[in-house]
């Protein structure tokens, strides 16, 4: 798995369910933008960048392949989000 070298949090204004957007740098070589920090019925969670398809559903444009990789990204984003308060 690539090393997470930077996480940037961009908090949103307002009372919607999107609380912030995040950018994650991997190995100081790639940046993934459009990661969302959302608040739902079960608390805060992280959504990967996605796009709306013609049929109205959403498809991730970036997603980790393994559970370990997903957990690493989610944990880094949530940590940075909590530290930005």
C-alpha positions as CSV (number, residue, x, y, z in Angstrom):
1,X,0.0,0.0,0.0
2,X,1.2,3.5,-0.8
3,X,2.2,5.6,2.2
4,X,-0.2,8.4,3.1
5,X,2.0,11.5,3.1
6,X,-0.5,14.3,3.6
7,X,-4.2,14.8,4.4
8,X,-5.9,18.1,3.9
9,X,-9.4,18.9,5.2
10,X,-11.7,21.5,3.7
11,X,-14.7,22.0,6.0
12,X,-18.0,23.0,4.4
13,X,-20.3,25.7,5.6
14,X,-23.9,25.0,6.4
15,X,-25.8,22.3,8.0
16,X,-25.9,19.6,5.3
17,X,-24.7,16.1,5.7
18,X,-21.3,16.8,4.0
19,X,-19.1,18.1,6.8
20,X,-15.9,18.4,4.8
21,X,-13.9,17.4,1.7
22,X,-10.5,15.8,1.9
23,X,-7.5,15.4,-0.3
24,X,-5.1,12.6,0.4
25,X,-1.5,12.5,-1.0
26,X,0.0,9.1,-1.6
27,X,3.8,8.7,-1.6
28,X,4.2,12.4,-2.4
29,X,3.4,11.4,-6.0
30,X,-0.4,11.1,-6.3
31,X,-3.3,13.2,-4.8
32,X,-6.8,11.9,-4.4
33,X,-9.4,14.7,-4.2
34,X,-13.1,14.7,-3.6
35,X,-13.1,12.4,-0.6
36,X,-16.1,13.4,1.6
37,X,-16.6,13.4,5.3
38,X,-20.3,12.9,5.9
39,X,-22.6,12.7,8.9
40,X,-25.4,10.1,8.8
41,X,-27.7,8.4,11.3
42,X,-24.8,6.3,12.6
43,X,-22.3,9.1,12.9
44,X,-19.4,10.4,10.9
45,X,-18.2,8.3,7.9
46,X,-16.0,8.8,4.8
47,X,-17.1,8.5,1.2
48,X,-14.8,8.0,-1.7
49,X,-14.9,10.3,-4.7
50,X,-17.7,9.4,-7.1
51,X,-19.6,10.5,-10.1
52,X,-23.3,10.3,-11.0
53,X,-24.0,7.9,-13.8
54,X,-26.7,8.2,-16.5
55,X,-29.1,6.0,-14.5
56,X,-28.8,8.3,-11.4
57,X,-26.7,5.9,-9.4
58,X,-23.2,6.8,-8.1
59,X,-20.0,5.1,-9.1
60,X,-16.7,5.5,-7.2
61,X,-13.9,7.0,-9.3
62,X,-11.3,6.0,-6.8
63,X,-11.6,3.2,-4.2
64,X,-9.1,1.0,-2.3
65,X,-9.1,-2.6,-3.3
66,X,-8.5,-4.1,0.1
67,X,-10.2,-3.6,3.5
68,X,-6.8,-2.7,5.0
69,X,-6.2,0.0,2.4
70,X,-9.7,1.4,2.9
71,X,-9.2,1.5,6.7
72,X,-5.9,3.2,6.3
73,X,-7.4,6.0,4.2
74,X,-10.6,6.4,6.3
75,X,-8.6,6.5,9.6
76,X,-6.2,9.1,8.2
77,X,-9.1,11.3,7.0
78,X,-11.1,11.0,10.2
79,X,-8.0,11.8,12.3
80,X,-7.3,14.9,10.3
81,X,-10.9,15.9,10.4
82,X,-11.1,15.6,14.2
83,X,-7.8,17.6,14.5
84,X,-9.1,20.4,12.3
85,X,-12.0,21.2,14.8
